[in-house]
Structure formats: structure tokens, C-alpha cells
Amino acid sequence: MRFFEGKSALLLLACVPGLALAQPAGNPEAGEQKAMVCVACHGPAGNSVNPIWPKIAGQAPRYFVEQLKAFKLGTEGPRRSPNAALMYPMAANLNEQDMADLAAYFSRQEMTPGVADDKLAMHGQAIYRGGNSDTGLPACSGCHGPAGEGNPAAAYPDLSGQHAQYIYDQLQAFRSGERDGDPNAMMQNVAKLMSDEEMRAVAEYAQGLYRD
């Protein structure tokens, strides 16, 4: 099932404090050349096939750069899950210009749409849009937008069309503490309020959101 939503001008996954400093201007042409190593995992134009590796096409430059900086910090940084460890050597030798160029290139690419399981996604839609008043879980749309488009200015990622498995894995990492670093532990606190079933449902719904 694919959910079509109008995309406004507005993720899972959060910004890293202290890393949102002034960045050099990115060159998408240079970024395309530097991205050749990225396609092995993230696929042509940033659309991965393996559901445990994220689609990175279309992500806002600020979020993209902040995550590369987080990976560059290695096991001392805010992303410490086993899957995240694969990115440490990839980010280790990137300088700020490299990161800006890669971000400029991938931000211009279009994320391929995903398809969601109807029943699970309907449950996820209710949580994504309205949260869970019984547990105090806030609506995901408050930060990630009604169509999952994220908030580039705040470095909240675009979730629309993202692999459900990847989103679920990140929610698990936030809950366990293997991923942190966002202001006021926002995503960690959100994830702790979610059941595994809710995580699966929200992830499935986000996978089916479609960007116009």
C-alpha cells in the first residue's frame, strides 16, 4: 500500500548538538564523484536495496552532514549500534568539504517510493498522526511532517519512503541508547514510550508515504 500525501515546505532520527556549525558550500558535481564508494551500500543515487541500509536520496544537507560527523566520531560518538559501525571507516577520512559535496549531491536525488502492508500501516498512521494518549507518546508528524518530509532547518530527517526495517532498527537503537545525541534526548525519550508493535507499525507507515 502506498500513501500519497502533499509535501509541504517543512526524518527518525535527530540532530547532534555542537555539530550544526557553519558549513562550506557543497558542490553536487564534486559530490557525485565522491559518492562512487557510497553506492555499494546505498545504491545508485542513494536508493539502497538492502532494507537495513538507509535510502539517503533527498535528505536535507544539514541532516546529512550531521550524521556523517556523528559517524566520524566512531564508538565515542552518538551512533554506536553494530550497523552504524560499518560507517565509521567510511566517514573517518572525510573532511568538511567532502561532507558538504556529498550532501549537495544526495539532497538533489529523488528517493524511490516504498510500499507498505495495509493493515500494519493503518495502525502506524494513527500513531504517526496522533501519537498514543494513553502512554503520552507524541505524534511523529509534529517533527517529521504530515507527509514524513522532515524539517530541514531543524535537521529532522525525511522518513517518507524510507525502509521500514531501517526505521525500526533506529527506533530500537534510540531506545537502547546505542543512538543518542539529539537535543534533550528527544528521540530516546520518544522511543522509550513505544512498544515494538508501535515501532513496526510506524516504520511500515513511513515506508509507504510518498513524496510528491
C-alpha positions in Angstrom: 0.0 0.0 0.0 1.4 3.4 -0.9 0.2 6.5 1.0 0.2 9.7 -1.1 0.5 12.9 0.9 1.0 16.5 -0.2 4.6 17.6 0.6 4.9 20.9 2.5 7.9 23.2 2.8 8.9 21.8 6.2 13.4 12.1 9.4 13.9 9.3 12.9 16.1 10.1 13.8 17.7 13.6 15.2 20.4 16.3 15.1 23.6 16.2 17.0 24.4 19.2 19.3 27.5 21.1 18.6 27.8 19.8 15.0 25.4 22.3 13.4 28.2 24.9 12.7 28.7 26.9 9.5 29.4 24.5 6.6 31.3 25.1 3.4 29.1 25.3 0.3 28.6 21.9 -1.3 29.4 21.1 -4.9 27.0 18.5 -6.2 29.2 17.7 -9.2 32.1 17.0 -6.9 29.8 15.1 -4.6 28.7 12.8 -7.4 32.3 11.8 -8.0 32.9 11.3 -4.3 29.7 9.3 -4.0 31.0 6.4 -6.1 32.1 4.5 -3.0 28.7 5.1 -1.3 26.7 3.3 -4.0 28.0 -0.1 -2.9 25.7 0.0 0.1 23.3 2.9 -0.5 22.6 2.1 -4.1 22.6 4.3 -7.3 21.6 7.9 -6.5 21.3 6.9 -2.8 18.4 4.4 -3.0 19.6 1.2 -1.3 18.1 -2.2 -1.9 19.0 -3.8 1.4 16.4 -2.7 4.0 18.9 -2.4 6.8 20.8 0.3 4.9 19.0 3.6 4.6 18.0 5.4 1.5 19.9 8.6 1.6 18.5 10.3 -1.5 16.7 13.5 -0.9 17.8 14.1 2.7 18.4 17.7 3.6 22.1 18.7 3.6 22.3 19.7 7.2 21.0 16.4 8.5 23.2 14.5 6.1 26.3 16.3 7.2 25.5 16.0 10.9 25.1 12.2 10.6 28.5 11.9 8.8 30.1 13.9 11.6 28.4 11.7 14.1 29.8 8.6 12.3 33.2 10.1 12.2 33.3 10.2 16.0 33.2 6.4 15.9 32.4 4.5 19.1 32.7 7.7 21.1 30.0 9.4 19.1 26.2 9.3 19.2 25.8 6.4 16.8 27.1 3.2 18.3 24.9 0.4 17.0 26.5 -2.6 15.2 25.2 -1.5 11.8 26.4 2.1 12.4 29.9 0.7 12.9 30.0 0.0 9.2 30.1 3.7 8.6 33.0 4.6 10.9 35.8 3.8 8.3 33.7 5.4 5.5 33.4 8.7 7.4 36.9 8.7 9.0 38.7 10.3 6.1 36.0 12.8 5.1 36.7 16.5 5.6 34.1 19.1 5.8 34.2 19.9 2.1 33.8 16.2 1.3 30.7 16.0 3.5 29.2 19.2 2.1 29.8 18.0 -1.5 28.2 14.6 -0.8 25.2 16.3 0.9 24.7 18.6 -2.0 24.7 15.7 -4.4 22.4 13.3 -2.5 20.0 16.1 -1.5 19.2 16.5 -5.2 18.4 12.9 -5.8 14.9 11.5 -5.5 14.1 8.8 -3.0 12.2 5.9 -4.6 8.8 5.3 -3.1 8.1 2.4 -0.8 5.0 0.1 -0.4 3.5 -0.6 2.9 1.4 -3.5 4.3 -2.1 -2.2 4.5 -3.1 -3.5 7.9 0.1 -2.6 9.8 0.4 0.8 8.1 -3.2 1.8 9.1 -2.2 1.2 12.8 1.0 3.1 12.1 -0.9 6.0 10.5 -2.9 6.5 13.7 0.3 6.7 15.8 2.2 8.8 13.4 -0.5 11.4 13.2 -2.0 11.2 16.7 0.5 9.5 19.0 -0.8 7.5 21.9 -2.6 9.5 24.6 -2.6 6.5 27.0 1.2 6.4 27.2 2.0 10.0 26.4 3.6 9.2 23.1 3.6 12.3 20.8 2.7 12.3 17.2 5.6 11.7 14.8 4.2 14.2 12.4 4.9 17.1 14.8 8.6 16.9 13.9 8.8 14.8 10.8 5.9 16.5 9.0 2.5 15.2 7.9 3.9 13.5 4.8 7.1 12.4 6.5 9.1 15.1 4.8 11.1 16.1 7.8 12.2 19.6 8.8 15.4 20.6 7.0 16.0 23.7 9.2 15.9 21.7 12.4 17.7 18.7 10.8 14.8 16.3 11.3 15.1 13.7 8.6 12.7 12.9 5.8 11.1 9.5 6.5 8.9 9.2 3.5 9.7 6.1 1.5 12.5 5.0 3.9 12.9 1.3 4.5 10.7 0.1 7.3 13.4 -2.2 8.7 15.9 0.7 8.9 13.4 3.0 10.7 12.5 0.2 13.2 16.2 -0.5 13.8 16.9 3.2 14.6 13.9 3.3 17.0 15.4 0.3 18.7 18.8 2.0 18.8 17.3 5.1 20.3 15.5 3.1 23.0 18.6 1.1 23.9 20.9 4.1 24.0 23.0 2.9 21.1 22.0 6.1 19.3 21.7 9.4 21.1 23.0 13.0 20.7 19.7 14.7 19.8 18.7 17.8 21.9 17.1 16.9 25.2 17.3 13.2 24.4 14.1 13.7 22.4 14.2 10.6 20.3 15.4 8.4 23.1 12.5 9.5 25.2 10.0 9.0 22.4 11.3 5.5 21.6 11.1 4.5 25.3 7.3 5.2 25.1 6.9 2.9 22.1 6.1 -0.8 22.1 7.8 -3.0 19.5 4.5 -3.3 17.8 4.1 0.5 17.6 7.6 0.8 16.2 6.9 -1.7 13.5 3.6 -0.1 12.6 5.0 3.5 12.4 8.0 2.3 10.3 5.7 0.5 7.9 3.5 3.6 7.5 6.5 5.8 6.9 7.8 3.4 4.2 4.5 3.8 2.3 4.5 7.6 2.5 5.1 9.1 -0.9 6.7 12.5 -1.7 5.0 14.5 -4.5 
